[in-house]
Amino acid sequence: MTISYTAKYTRTSSGYMGQLVEWPEVITEGKTIEECRGMLRDALREMVEAYKQQGKEIPPGGDLLEQVLVEA
């Protein structure tokens, strides 16, 4: 079973911050959008594993949507 989450990326002074909308505890940063995207996937995998080990319910996903925010 595949669950999709909504990733939101925000440009920061040091690169990008990525966060899952449906699961805001999953958050990371990277120097490039590609690095941030990869780190967010890794953080999601680790969070899913931690929740499984603790017997916690994994938040349901939403539509797969990638949103990039840039400060004007």
PDB file of N, CA, C, O and CB in Angstrom:
ATOM      1  N   MET A   1       0.833  -1.184   0.000  1.00  0.00           N
ATOM      2  CA  MET A   1       0.000   0.000   0.000  1.00  0.00           C
ATOM      3  C   MET A   1       0.880   1.250   0.000  1.00  0.00           C
ATOM      4  O   MET A   1       1.844   1.339   0.760  1.00  0.00           O
ATOM      5  CB  MET A   1      -0.949  -0.003   1.214  1.00  0.00           C
ATOM      6  N   THR A   2       0.548   2.190  -0.836  1.00  0.00           N
ATOM      7  CA  THR A   2       1.286   3.440  -0.923  1.00  0.00           C
ATOM      8  C   THR A   2       0.415   4.570  -0.407  1.00  0.00           C
ATOM      9  O   THR A   2      -0.752   4.694  -0.779  1.00  0.00           O
ATOM     10  CB  THR A   2       1.743   3.716  -2.374  1.00  0.00           C
ATOM     11  N   ILE A   3       0.996   5.390   0.452  1.00  0.00           N
ATOM     12  CA  ILE A   3       0.299   6.559   0.981  1.00  0.00           C
ATOM     13  C   ILE A   3       1.029   7.790   0.463  1.00  0.00           C
ATOM     14  O   ILE A   3       2.257   7.858   0.516  1.00  0.00           O
ATOM     15  CB  ILE A   3       0.241   6.542   2.558  1.00  0.00           C
ATOM     16  N   SER A   4       0.291   8.740  -0.025  1.00  0.00           N
ATOM     17  CA  SER A   4       0.883   9.991  -0.512  1.00  0.00           C
ATOM     18  C   SER A   4       0.647  11.095   0.514  1.00  0.00           C
ATOM     19  O   SER A   4      -0.400  11.158   1.158  1.00  0.00           O
ATOM     20  CB  SER A   4       0.285  10.392  -1.895  1.00  0.00           C
ATOM     21  N   TYR A   5       1.634  11.950   0.646  1.00  0.00           N
ATOM     22  CA  TYR A   5       1.531  13.100   1.538  1.00  0.00           C
ATOM     23  C   TYR A   5       1.805  14.372   0.755  1.00  0.00           C
ATOM     24  O   TYR A   5       2.461  14.339  -0.286  1.00  0.00           O
ATOM     25  CB  TYR A   5       2.510  12.970   2.728  1.00  0.00           C
ATOM     26  N   THR A   6       1.310  15.475   1.250  1.00  0.00           N
ATOM     27  CA  THR A   6       1.518  16.770   0.627  1.00  0.00           C
ATOM     28  C   THR A   6       2.790  17.392   1.189  1.00  0.00           C
ATOM     29  O   THR A   6       2.890  17.643   2.389  1.00  0.00           O
ATOM     30  CB  THR A   6       0.298  17.700   0.855  1.00  0.00           C
ATOM     31  N   ALA A   7       3.756  17.636   0.318  1.00  0.00           N
ATOM     32  CA  ALA A   7       5.019  18.246   0.744  1.00  0.00           C
ATOM     33  C   ALA A   7       4.976  19.739   0.434  1.00  0.00           C
ATOM     34  O   ALA A   7       4.606  20.152  -0.665  1.00  0.00           O
ATOM     35  CB  ALA A   7       6.240  17.568   0.041  1.00  0.00           C
ATOM     36  N   LYS A   8       5.361  20.530   1.417  1.00  0.00           N
ATOM     37  CA  LYS A   8       5.415  21.986   1.250  1.00  0.00           C
ATOM     38  C   LYS A   8       6.862  22.410   1.446  1.00  0.00           C
ATOM     39  O   LYS A   8       7.471  22.081   2.464  1.00  0.00           O
ATOM     40  CB  LYS A   8       4.456  22.732   2.262  1.00  0.00           C
ATOM     41  N   TYR A   9       7.417  23.134   0.484  1.00  0.00           N
ATOM     42  CA  TYR A   9       8.793  23.603   0.564  1.00  0.00           C
ATOM     43  C   TYR A   9       8.805  25.119   0.655  1.00  0.00           C
ATOM     44  O   TYR A   9       8.075  25.807  -0.060  1.00  0.00           O
ATOM     45  CB  TYR A   9       9.614  23.121  -0.652  1.00  0.00           C
ATOM     46  N   THR A  10       9.636  25.622   1.536  1.00  0.00           N
ATOM     47  CA  THR A  10       9.773  27.059   1.726  1.00  0.00           C
ATOM     48  C   THR A  10      11.237  27.433   1.563  1.00  0.00           C
ATOM     49  O   THR A  10      12.115  26.793   2.141  1.00  0.00           O
ATOM     50  CB  THR A  10       9.237  27.498   3.117  1.00  0.00           C
ATOM     51  N   ARG A  11      11.494  28.455   0.787  1.00  0.00           N
ATOM     52  CA  ARG A  11      12.863  28.948   0.596  1.00  0.00           C
ATOM     53  C   ARG A  11      13.294  29.642   1.876  1.00  0.00           C
ATOM     54  O   ARG A  11      12.561  30.469   2.417  1.00  0.00           O
ATOM     55  CB  ARG A  11      12.962  29.922  -0.634  1.00  0.00           C
ATOM     56  N   THR A  12      14.486  29.306   2.362  1.00  0.00           N
ATOM     57  CA  THR A  12      15.046  29.943   3.553  1.00  0.00           C
ATOM     58  C   THR A  12      16.383  30.586   3.186  1.00  0.00           C
ATOM     59  O   THR A  12      16.848  30.450   2.054  1.00  0.00           O
ATOM     60  CB  THR A  12      15.224  28.910   4.715  1.00  0.00           C
ATOM     61  N   SER A  13      16.990  31.273   4.123  1.00  0.00           N
ATOM     62  CA  SER A  13      18.280  31.914   3.846  1.00  0.00           C
ATOM     63  C   SER A  13      19.386  30.897   3.583  1.00  0.00           C
ATOM     64  O   SER A  13      20.384  31.209   2.933  1.00  0.00           O
ATOM     65  CB  SER A  13      18.677  32.809   5.007  1.00  0.00           C
ATOM     66  N   SER A  14      19.201  29.659   4.100  1.00  0.00           N
ATOM     67  CA  SER A  14      20.235  28.639   3.908  1.00  0.00           C
ATOM     68  C   SER A  14      19.862  27.583   2.875  1.00  0.00           C
ATOM     69  O   SER A  14      20.627  26.643   2.657  1.00  0.00           O
ATOM     70  CB  SER A  14      20.528  27.966   5.216  1.00  0.00           C
ATOM     71  N   GLY A  15      18.691  27.719   2.228  1.00  0.00           N
ATOM     72  CA  GLY A  15      18.280  26.732   1.229  1.00  0.00           C
ATOM     73  C   GLY A  15      16.774  26.560   1.221  1.00  0.00           C
ATOM     74  O   GLY A  15      16.032  27.490   0.905  1.00  0.00           O
ATOM     75  N   TYR A  16      16.321  25.340   1.577  1.00  0.00           N
ATOM     76  CA  TYR A  16      14.893  25.036   1.593  1.00  0.00           C
ATOM     77  C   TYR A  16      14.508  24.275   2.854  1.00  0.00           C
ATOM     78  O   TYR A  16      15.289  23.486   3.385  1.00  0.00           O
ATOM     79  CB  TYR A  16      14.506  24.228   0.355  1.00  0.00           C
ATOM     80  N   MET A  17      13.294  24.527   3.320  1.00  0.00           N
ATOM     81  CA  MET A  17      12.720  23.761   4.415  1.00  0.00           C
ATOM     82  C   MET A  17      11.560  22.981   3.820  1.00  0.00           C
ATOM     83  O   MET A  17      10.748  23.538   3.083  1.00  0.00           O
ATOM     84  CB  MET A  17      12.257  24.688   5.614  1.00  0.00           C
ATOM     85  N   GLY A  18      11.478  21.689   4.137  1.00  0.00           N
ATOM     86  CA  GLY A  18      10.392  20.850   3.659  1.00  0.00           C
ATOM     87  C   GLY A  18       9.594  20.305   4.830  1.00  0.00           C
ATOM     88  O   GLY A  18      10.153  19.965   5.873  1.00  0.00           O
ATOM     89  N   GLN A  19       8.279  20.225   4.648  1.00  0.00           N
ATOM     90  CA  GLN A  19       7.399  19.743   5.714  1.00  0.00           C
ATOM     91  C   GLN A  19       6.204  19.055   5.085  1.00  0.00           C
ATOM     92  O   GLN A  19       5.755  19.443   4.006  1.00  0.00           O
ATOM     93  CB  GLN A  19       6.941  20.907   6.641  1.00  0.00           C
ATOM     94  N   LEU A  20       5.682  18.027   5.758  1.00  0.00           N
ATOM     95  CA  LEU A  20       4.480  17.362   5.280  1.00  0.00           C
ATOM     96  C   LEU A  20       3.259  18.041   5.893  1.00  0.00           C
ATOM     97  O   LEU A  20       3.196  18.232   7.108  1.00  0.00           O
ATOM     98  CB  LEU A  20       4.506  15.847   5.625  1.00  0.00           C
ATOM     99  N   VAL A  21       2.300  18.402   5.060  1.00  0.00           N
ATOM    100  CA  VAL A  21       1.112  19.114   5.522  1.00  0.00           C
ATOM    101  C   VAL A  21       0.295  18.239   6.467  1.00  0.00           C
ATOM    102  O   VAL A  21      -0.127  18.699   7.529  1.00  0.00           O
ATOM    103  CB  VAL A  21       0.252  19.556   4.329  1.00  0.00           C
ATOM    104  N   GLU A  22       0.071  16.984   6.088  1.00  0.00           N
ATOM    105  CA  GLU A  22      -0.759  16.092   6.898  1.00  0.00           C
ATOM    106  C   GLU A  22      -0.044  15.566   8.136  1.00  0.00           C
ATOM    107  O   GLU A  22      -0.685  15.057   9.056  1.00  0.00           O
ATOM    108  CB  GLU A  22      -1.222  14.932   6.063  1.00  0.00           C
ATOM    109  N   TRP A  23       1.276  15.687   8.164  1.00  0.00           N
ATOM    110  CA  TRP A  23       2.079  15.155   9.262  1.00  0.00           C
ATOM    111  C   TRP A  23       3.174  16.174   9.573  1.00  0.00           C
ATOM    112  O   TRP A  23       4.337  15.945   9.239  1.00  0.00           O
ATOM    113  CB  TRP A  23       2.691  13.746   8.901  1.00  0.00           C
ATOM    114  N   PRO A  24       2.822  17.301  10.211  1.00  0.00           N
ATOM    115  CA  PRO A  24       3.745  18.421  10.376  1.00  0.00           C
ATOM    116  C   PRO A  24       5.000  18.115  11.195  1.00  0.00           C
ATOM    117  O   PRO A  24       5.965  18.878  11.160  1.00  0.00           O
ATOM    118  CB  PRO A  24       3.028  19.543  11.011  1.00  0.00           C
ATOM    119  N   GLU A  25       4.989  17.000  11.930  1.00  0.00           N
ATOM    120  CA  GLU A  25       6.187  16.629  12.683  1.00  0.00           C
ATOM    121  C   GLU A  25       7.321  16.191  11.756  1.00  0.00           C
ATOM    122  O   GLU A  25       8.483  16.174  12.161  1.00  0.00           O
ATOM    123  CB  GLU A  25       5.862  15.510  13.672  1.00  0.00           C
ATOM    124  N   VAL A  26       6.984  15.838  10.514  1.00  0.00           N
ATOM    125  CA  VAL A  26       7.998  15.440   9.529  1.00  0.00           C
ATOM    126  C   VAL A  26       8.452  16.703   8.809  1.00  0.00           C
ATOM    127  O   VAL A  26       7.754  17.242   7.950  1.00  0.00           O
ATOM    128  CB  VAL A  26       7.437  14.368   8.508  1.00  0.00           C
ATOM    129  N   ILE A  27       9.647  17.159   9.188  1.00  0.00           N
ATOM    130  CA  ILE A  27      10.179  18.428   8.686  1.00  0.00           C
ATOM    131  C   ILE A  27      11.697  18.301   8.545  1.00  0.00           C
ATOM    132  O   ILE A  27      12.342  17.616   9.338  1.00  0.00           O
ATOM    133  CB  ILE A  27       9.802  19.618   9.639  1.00  0.00           C
ATOM    134  N   THR A  28      12.254  18.950   7.550  1.00  0.00           N
ATOM    135  CA  THR A  28      13.691  18.890   7.329  1.00  0.00           C
ATOM    136  C   THR A  28      14.144  20.098   6.522  1.00  0.00           C
ATOM    137  O   THR A  28      13.329  20.904   6.074  1.00  0.00           O
ATOM    138  CB  THR A  28      14.079  17.586   6.614  1.00  0.00           C
ATOM    139  N   GLU A  29      15.454  20.210   6.344  1.00  0.00           N
ATOM    140  CA  GLU A  29      16.032  21.297   5.556  1.00  0.00           C
ATOM    141  C   GLU A  29      17.132  20.762   4.653  1.00  0.00           C
ATOM    142  O   GLU A  29      17.767  19.754   4.962  1.00  0.00           O
ATOM    143  CB  GLU A  29      16.584  22.404   6.474  1.00  0.00           C
ATOM    144  N   GLY A  30      17.350  21.442   3.539  1.00  0.00           N
ATOM    145  CA  GLY A  30      18.428  21.084   2.624  1.00  0.00           C
ATOM    146  C   GLY A  30      18.904  22.317   1.890  1.00  0.00           C
ATOM    147  O   GLY A  30      18.189  23.315   1.803  1.00  0.00           O
ATOM    148  N   LYS A  31      20.127  22.244   1.356  1.00  0.00           N
ATOM    149  CA  LYS A  31      20.694  23.394   0.637  1.00  0.00           C
ATOM    150  C   LYS A  31      20.000  23.614  -0.695  1.00  0.00           C
ATOM    151  O   LYS A  31      19.855  24.753  -1.138  1.00  0.00           O
ATOM    152  CB  LYS A  31      22.191  23.197   0.411  1.00  0.00           C
ATOM    153  N   THR A  32      19.562  22.517  -1.349  1.00  0.00           N
ATOM    154  CA  THR A  32      18.846  22.620  -2.616  1.00  0.00           C
ATOM    155  C   THR A  32      17.479  21.959  -2.450  1.00  0.00           C
ATOM    156  O   THR A  32      17.250  21.216  -1.495  1.00  0.00           O
ATOM    157  CB  THR A  32      19.656  21.957  -3.784  1.00  0.00           C
ATOM    158  N   ILE A  33      16.577  22.235  -3.387  1.00  0.00           N
ATOM    159  CA  ILE A  33      15.256  21.619  -3.328  1.00  0.00           C
ATOM    160  C   ILE A  33      15.373  20.098  -3.466  1.00  0.00           C
ATOM    161  O   ILE A  33      14.626  19.357  -2.828  1.00  0.00           O
ATOM    162  CB  ILE A  33      14.341  22.195  -4.433  1.00  0.00           C
ATOM    163  N   GLU A  34      16.301  19.639  -4.291  1.00  0.00           N
ATOM    164  CA  GLU A  34      16.486  18.203  -4.477  1.00  0.00           C
ATOM    165  C   GLU A  34      16.990  17.540  -3.192  1.00  0.00           C
ATOM    166  O   GLU A  34      16.511  16.472  -2.811  1.00  0.00           O
ATOM    167  CB  GLU A  34      17.467  17.938  -5.628  1.00  0.00           C
ATOM    168  N   GLU A  35      17.946  18.170  -2.533  1.00  0.00           N
ATOM    169  CA  GLU A  35      18.466  17.638  -1.277  1.00  0.00           C
ATOM    170  C   GLU A  35      17.361  17.627  -0.215  1.00  0.00           C
ATOM    171  O   GLU A  35      17.214  16.653   0.523  1.00  0.00           O
ATOM    172  CB  GLU A  35      19.680  18.474  -0.792  1.00  0.00           C
ATOM    173  N   CYS A  36      16.595  18.699  -0.144  1.00  0.00           N
ATOM    174  CA  CYS A  36      15.513  18.795   0.828  1.00  0.00           C
ATOM    175  C   CYS A  36      14.468  17.711   0.562  1.00  0.00           C
ATOM    176  O   CYS A  36      13.986  17.079   1.501  1.00  0.00           O
ATOM    177  CB  CYS A  36      14.865  20.195   0.784  1.00  0.00           C
ATOM    178  N   ARG A  37      14.116  17.491  -0.693  1.00  0.00           N
ATOM    179  CA  ARG A  37      13.131  16.475  -1.071  1.00  0.00           C
ATOM    180  C   ARG A  37      13.604  15.086  -0.627  1.00  0.00           C
ATOM    181  O   ARG A  37      12.828  14.317  -0.059  1.00  0.00           O
ATOM    182  CB  ARG A  37      12.884  16.499  -2.604  1.00  0.00           C
ATOM    183  N   GLY A  38      14.866  14.770  -0.884  1.00  0.00           N
ATOM    184  CA  GLY A  38      15.414  13.474  -0.474  1.00  0.00           C
ATOM    185  C   GLY A  38      15.435  13.310   1.037  1.00  0.00           C
ATOM    186  O   GLY A  38      15.116  12.242   1.560  1.00  0.00           O
ATOM    187  N   MET A  39      15.809  14.369   1.729  1.00  0.00           N
ATOM    188  CA  MET A  39      15.856  14.311   3.190  1.00  0.00           C
ATOM    189  C   MET A  39      14.453  14.190   3.777  1.00  0.00           C
ATOM    190  O   MET A  39      14.268  13.537   4.805  1.00  0.00           O
ATOM    191  CB  MET A  39      16.558  15.554   3.753  1.00  0.00           C
ATOM    192  N   LEU A  40      13.463  14.811   3.136  1.00  0.00           N
ATOM    193  CA  LEU A  40      12.082  14.708   3.606  1.00  0.00           C
ATOM    194  C   LEU A  40      11.577  13.275   3.437  1.00  0.00           C
ATOM    195  O   LEU A  40      10.884  12.752   4.310  1.00  0.00           O
ATOM    196  CB  LEU A  40      11.168  15.700   2.842  1.00  0.00           C
ATOM    197  N   ARG A  41      11.921  12.644   2.321  1.00  0.00           N
ATOM    198  CA  ARG A  41      11.545  11.232   2.126  1.00  0.00           C
ATOM    199  C   ARG A  41      12.179  10.359   3.202  1.00  0.00           C
ATOM    200  O   ARG A  41      11.514   9.489   3.766  1.00  0.00           O
ATOM    201  CB  ARG A  41      11.973  10.739   0.721  1.00  0.00           C
ATOM    202  N   ASP A  42      13.467  10.585   3.492  1.00  0.00           N
ATOM    203  CA  ASP A  42      14.150   9.818   4.533  1.00  0.00           C
ATOM    204  C   ASP A  42      13.497  10.037   5.896  1.00  0.00           C
ATOM    205  O   ASP A  42      13.298   9.092   6.659  1.00  0.00           O
ATOM    206  CB  ASP A  42      15.632  10.203   4.592  1.00  0.00           C
ATOM    207  N   ALA A  43      13.165  11.301   6.191  1.00  0.00           N
ATOM    208  CA  ALA A  43      12.536  11.612   7.472  1.00  0.00           C
ATOM    209  C   ALA A  43      11.177  10.922   7.582  1.00  0.00           C
ATOM    210  O   ALA A  43      10.812  10.437   8.653  1.00  0.00           O
ATOM    211  CB  ALA A  43      12.378  13.135   7.642  1.00  0.00           C
ATOM    212  N   LEU A  44      10.430  10.876   6.483  1.00  0.00           N
ATOM    213  CA  LEU A  44       9.135  10.201   6.481  1.00  0.00           C
ATOM    214  C   LEU A  44       9.303   8.709   6.753  1.00  0.00           C
ATOM    215  O   LEU A  44       8.574   8.138   7.564  1.00  0.00           O
ATOM    216  CB  LEU A  44       8.417  10.420   5.140  1.00  0.00           C
ATOM    217  N   ARG A  45      10.259   8.079   6.081  1.00  0.00           N
ATOM    218  CA  ARG A  45      10.502   6.643   6.310  1.00  0.00           C
ATOM    219  C   ARG A  45      10.854   6.377   7.773  1.00  0.00           C
ATOM    220  O   ARG A  45      10.356   5.423   8.371  1.00  0.00           O
ATOM    221  CB  ARG A  45      11.638   6.130   5.392  1.00  0.00           C
ATOM    222  N   GLU A  46      11.706   7.215   8.342  1.00  0.00           N
ATOM    223  CA  GLU A  46      12.099   7.036   9.736  1.00  0.00           C
ATOM    224  C   GLU A  46      10.924   7.245  10.684  1.00  0.00           C
ATOM    225  O   GLU A  46      10.794   6.526  11.675  1.00  0.00           O
ATOM    226  CB  GLU A  46      13.225   7.993  10.090  1.00  0.00           C
ATOM    227  N   MET A  47      10.071   8.218  10.391  1.00  0.00           N
ATOM    228  CA  MET A  47       8.916   8.483  11.243  1.00  0.00           C
ATOM    229  C   MET A  47       7.919   7.330  11.165  1.00  0.00           C
ATOM    230  O   MET A  47       7.359   6.933  12.187  1.00  0.00           O
ATOM    231  CB  MET A  47       8.239   9.805  10.839  1.00  0.00           C
ATOM    232  N   VAL A  48       7.689   6.789   9.975  1.00  0.00           N
ATOM    233  CA  VAL A  48       6.790   5.644   9.822  1.00  0.00           C
ATOM    234  C   VAL A  48       7.317   4.470  10.644  1.00  0.00           C
ATOM    235  O   VAL A  48       6.553   3.823  11.359  1.00  0.00           O
ATOM    236  CB  VAL A  48       6.649   5.246   8.323  1.00  0.00           C
ATOM    237  N   GLU A  49       8.596   4.196  10.548  1.00  0.00           N
ATOM    238  CA  GLU A  49       9.198   3.085  11.298  1.00  0.00           C
ATOM    239  C   GLU A  49       9.065   3.313  12.806  1.00  0.00           C
ATOM    240  O   GLU A  49       8.725   2.387  13.543  1.00  0.00           O
ATOM    241  CB  GLU A  49      10.687   2.917  10.915  1.00  0.00           C
ATOM    242  N   ALA A  50       9.328   4.527  13.266  1.00  0.00           N
ATOM    243  CA  ALA A  50       9.218   4.840  14.695  1.00  0.00           C
ATOM    244  C   ALA A  50       7.777   4.665  15.173  1.00  0.00           C
ATOM    245  O   ALA A  50       7.544   4.114  16.249  1.00  0.00           O
ATOM    246  CB  ALA A  50       9.702   6.282  14.974  1.00  0.00           C
ATOM    247  N   TYR A  51       6.811   5.130  14.382  1.00  0.00           N
ATOM    248  CA  TYR A  51       5.401   4.985  14.762  1.00  0.00           C
ATOM    249  C   TYR A  51       5.015   3.515  14.830  1.00  0.00           C
ATOM    250  O   TYR A  51       4.304   3.104  15.748  1.00  0.00           O
ATOM    251  CB  TYR A  51       4.488   5.728  13.766  1.00  0.00           C
ATOM    252  N   LYS A  52       5.478   2.713  13.864  1.00  0.00           N
ATOM    253  CA  LYS A  52       5.180   1.274  13.874  1.00  0.00           C
ATOM    254  C   LYS A  52       5.744   0.621  15.130  1.00  0.00           C
ATOM    255  O   LYS A  52       5.056  -0.170  15.775  1.00  0.00           O
ATOM    256  CB  LYS A  52       5.756   0.588  12.615  1.00  0.00           C
ATOM    257  N   GLN A  53       6.981   0.939  15.486  1.00  0.00           N
ATOM    258  CA  GLN A  53       7.625   0.363  16.664  1.00  0.00           C
ATOM    259  C   GLN A  53       6.898   0.741  17.945  1.00  0.00           C
ATOM    260  O   GLN A  53       6.848  -0.045  18.892  1.00  0.00           O
ATOM    261  CB  GLN A  53       9.073   0.811  16.743  1.00  0.00           C
ATOM    262  N   GLN A  54       6.336   1.941  17.973  1.00  0.00           N
ATOM    263  CA  GLN A  54       5.638   2.419  19.164  1.00  0.00           C
ATOM    264  C   GLN A  54       4.159   2.052  19.161  1.00  0.00           C
ATOM    265  O   GLN A  54       3.443   2.340  20.120  1.00  0.00           O
ATOM    266  CB  GLN A  54       5.787   3.917  19.282  1.00  0.00           C
ATOM    267  N   GLY A  55       3.702   1.419  18.087  1.00  0.00           N
ATOM    268  CA  GLY A  55       2.302   1.034  17.992  1.00  0.00           C
ATOM    269  C   GLY A  55       1.366   2.205  17.779  1.00  0.00           C
ATOM    270  O   GLY A  55       0.175   2.105  18.072  1.00  0.00           O
ATOM    271  N   LYS A  56       1.886   3.316  17.274  1.00  0.00           N
ATOM    272  CA  LYS A  56       1.063   4.500  17.014  1.00  0.00           C
ATOM    273  C   LYS A  56       0.430   4.400  15.630  1.00  0.00           C
ATOM    274  O   LYS A  56       0.954   3.733  14.737  1.00  0.00           O
ATOM    275  CB  LYS A  56       1.907   5.794  17.129  1.00  0.00           C
ATOM    276  N   GLU A  57      -0.712   5.079  15.470  1.00  0.00           N
ATOM    277  CA  GLU A  57      -1.385   5.110  14.187  1.00  0.00           C
ATOM    278  C   GLU A  57      -0.690   6.105  13.259  1.00  0.00           C
ATOM    279  O   GLU A  57      -0.418   7.242  13.643  1.00  0.00           O
ATOM    280  CB  GLU A  57      -2.871   5.473  14.362  1.00  0.00           C
ATOM    281  N   ILE A  58      -0.410   5.667  12.044  1.00  0.00           N
ATOM    282  CA  ILE A  58       0.235   6.530  11.059  1.00  0.00           C
ATOM    283  C   ILE A  58      -0.820   7.444  10.452  1.00  0.00           C
ATOM    284  O   ILE A  58      -1.856   6.961   9.995  1.00  0.00           O
ATOM    285  CB  ILE A  58       0.951   5.693   9.953  1.00  0.00           C
ATOM    286  N   PRO A  59      -0.581   8.765  10.437  1.00  0.00           N
ATOM    287  CA  PRO A  59      -1.569   9.695   9.885  1.00  0.00           C
ATOM    288  C   PRO A  59      -1.900   9.354   8.434  1.00  0.00           C
ATOM    289  O   PRO A  59      -1.018   8.986   7.657  1.00  0.00           O
ATOM    290  CB  PRO A  59      -1.055  11.137   9.980  1.00  0.00           C
ATOM    291  N   PRO A  60      -3.181   9.480   8.077  1.00  0.00           N
ATOM    292  CA  PRO A  60      -3.561   9.216   6.685  1.00  0.00           C
ATOM    293  C   PRO A  60      -2.969  10.271   5.763  1.00  0.00           C
ATOM    294  O   PRO A  60      -2.808  11.428   6.152  1.00  0.00           O
ATOM    295  CB  PRO A  60      -5.095   9.181   6.536  1.00  0.00           C
ATOM    296  N   GLY A  61      -2.648   9.870   4.550  1.00  0.00           N
ATOM    297  CA  GLY A  61      -2.096  10.800   3.575  1.00  0.00           C
ATOM    298  C   GLY A  61      -3.185  11.547   2.853  1.00  0.00           C
ATOM    299  O   GLY A  61      -4.376  11.326   3.074  1.00  0.00           O
ATOM    300  N   GLY A  62      -2.760  12.424   1.997  1.00  0.00           N
ATOM    301  CA  GLY A  62      -3.696  13.189   1.184  1.00  0.00           C
ATOM    302  C   GLY A  62      -3.336  13.007  -0.268  1.00  0.00           C
ATOM    303  O   GLY A  62      -2.801  11.968  -0.656  1.00  0.00           O
ATOM    304  N   ASP A  63      -3.622  13.998  -1.064  1.00  0.00           N
ATOM    305  CA  ASP A  63      -3.251  13.962  -2.473  1.00  0.00           C
ATOM    306  C   ASP A  63      -1.771  14.303  -2.587  1.00  0.00           C
ATOM    307  O   ASP A  63      -1.247  15.105  -1.814  1.00  0.00           O
ATOM    308  CB  ASP A  63      -4.123  14.946  -3.317  1.00  0.00           C
ATOM    309  N   LEU A  64      -1.113  13.694  -3.545  1.00  0.00           N
ATOM    310  CA  LEU A  64       0.295  14.000  -3.767  1.00  0.00           C
ATOM    311  C   LEU A  64       0.372  15.363  -4.437  1.00  0.00           C
ATOM    312  O   LEU A  64      -0.075  15.546  -5.569  1.00  0.00           O
ATOM    313  CB  LEU A  64       0.998  12.897  -4.635  1.00  0.00           C
ATOM    314  N   LEU A  65       0.940  16.300  -3.724  1.00  0.00           N
ATOM    315  CA  LEU A  65       1.040  17.669  -4.209  1.00  0.00           C
ATOM    316  C   LEU A  65       2.335  18.240  -3.680  1.00  0.00           C
ATOM    317  O   LEU A  65       2.644  18.104  -2.496  1.00  0.00           O
ATOM    318  CB  LEU A  65      -0.188  18.535  -3.771  1.00  0.00           C
ATOM    319  N   GLU A  66       3.076  18.864  -4.534  1.00  0.00           N
ATOM    320  CA  GLU A  66       4.312  19.482  -4.105  1.00  0.00           C
ATOM    321  C   GLU A  66       4.165  20.972  -4.294  1.00  0.00           C
ATOM    322  O   GLU A  66       3.881  21.440  -5.397  1.00  0.00           O
ATOM    323  CB  GLU A  66       5.534  18.928  -4.886  1.00  0.00           C
ATOM    324  N   GLN A  67       4.353  21.708  -3.240  1.00  0.00           N
ATOM    325  CA  GLN A  67       4.156  23.143  -3.269  1.00  0.00           C
ATOM    326  C   GLN A  67       5.476  23.812  -2.905  1.00  0.00           C
ATOM    327  O   GLN A  67       6.027  23.532  -1.840  1.00  0.00           O
ATOM    328  CB  GLN A  67       3.015  23.576  -2.302  1.00  0.00           C
ATOM    329  N   VAL A  68       5.984  24.666  -3.737  1.00  0.00           N
ATOM    330  CA  VAL A  68       7.219  25.380  -3.463  1.00  0.00           C
ATOM    331  C   VAL A  68       6.887  26.836  -3.201  1.00  0.00           C
ATOM    332  O   VAL A  68       6.296  27.512  -4.043  1.00  0.00           O
ATOM    333  CB  VAL A  68       8.223  25.241  -4.634  1.00  0.00           C
ATOM    334  N   LEU A  69       7.275  27.317  -2.018  1.00  0.00           N
ATOM    335  CA  LEU A  69       7.023  28.712  -1.649  1.00  0.00           C
ATOM    336  C   LEU A  69       8.327  29.504  -1.752  1.00  0.00           C
ATOM    337  O   LEU A  69       9.367  29.075  -1.253  1.00  0.00           O
ATOM    338  CB  LEU A  69       6.430  28.812  -0.207  1.00  0.00           C
ATOM    339  N   VAL A  70       8.257  30.618  -2.381  1.00  0.00           N
ATOM    340  CA  VAL A  70       9.428  31.476  -2.546  1.00  0.00           C
ATOM    341  C   VAL A  70       9.084  32.854  -1.998  1.00  0.00           C
ATOM    342  O   VAL A  70       8.057  33.441  -2.339  1.00  0.00           O
ATOM    343  CB  VAL A  70       9.871  31.560  -4.048  1.00  0.00           C
ATOM    344  N   GLU A  71       9.963  33.352  -1.144  1.00  0.00           N
ATOM    345  CA  GLU A  71       9.740  34.693  -0.610  1.00  0.00           C
ATOM    346  C   GLU A  71      10.015  35.717  -1.694  1.00  0.00           C
ATOM    347  O   GLU A  71      11.041  35.655  -2.370  1.00  0.00           O
ATOM    348  CB  GLU A  71      10.630  34.956   0.628  1.00  0.00           C
ATOM    349  N   ALA A  72       9.106  36.651  -1.858  1.00  0.00           N
ATOM    350  CA  ALA A  72       9.256  37.672  -2.910  1.00  0.00           C
ATOM    351  C   ALA A  72       9.986  38.883  -2.379  1.00  0.00           C
ATOM    352  O   ALA A  72      10.206  39.844  -3.116  1.00  0.00           O
ATOM    353  CB  ALA A  72       7.888  38.092  -3.465  1.00  0.00           C
TER     354      ALA A  72
END
